[in-house]
């Protein structure tokens, strides 16, 4: 497909939004990709990275290889994701510690709007899609209640965590960062980016690449053969994740790492009226509305003919 420079700048902007979302435990970059209209192209592009692609490179040259790869799209999107994820991860960690109610309020509004925009793409509702919706919501809610395993800095464990987390990152409603927390790898990866630990970052990236190339084929097949049911499951994932992004929480269990830094392991959602300290109700509502409207902006960008 023919695209102008402005189109690729918009794709990079969507990548920035995806990276920022993936840096927050509880929010999925896949949700942003879906709402902004690039999800199925992204899955299809990734799944097309196979042996025939490299045959094209050797037999027909780099130009045909790049076209078959959809290289311009990938570069524009991935540059936005990587830049945003690396820069926002540190900011997200700070906000989650010092201003948790406010950041969760923004993303709660974002997720609520996402449910509507993903769900409306289901062209036919029947018993199967309703059951798929319920199953998706149940799985996501269960994941949102799962406690962290604690920090693990093993290289092999970081590799496996990367492969698992990247699958979650491209699923709307399932947060890759939250999966990393459950697996005990979020803090290790965050420290690696902060300290520019190339070895740990490379191990995680290789695991993520292998997981992404494998899982994209599954998603592409599901969209081709069970489009409405797949959409229903993804809508359920997003709905079930609302518990994780509820702004007002009570921490039941804390984890203290080797550096003496405390992070919550197990939390429960509570009423803002029962929240200890300032519940920031006015600012929370404003940020929820802002998050809600952000999805409308992304959806408008995604509705443009690519």
Secondary structure, DSSP 4 states (H G I P E B T S, - for coil): ----HHHHHHHHHHHHHHHHHHTSTT--HHHHHHHTT-HHHHHHHHHT-SHHHHHHHHHH-HHHHHHHHTHHHHHHHHHHHHHHHHHHHHHHHHHHHH-HHHHHHHHHHHHHHHHHHHHTT-----HHHHHHHHHHHHHHHHHHHPPP------HHHHHHHHHHHHHHHTSTT--HHHHHHHHT-HHHHHHHHHHT-HHHHHHHHHHHHHHHHHHHHHHHHHHHH-HHHHHHHHHHHHHHTHHHH-S-EEEEEEEE-TTS-EEEEEEEE--GGG-SS---HHHHHHHHHHHHHHHHHHHHHHTS--
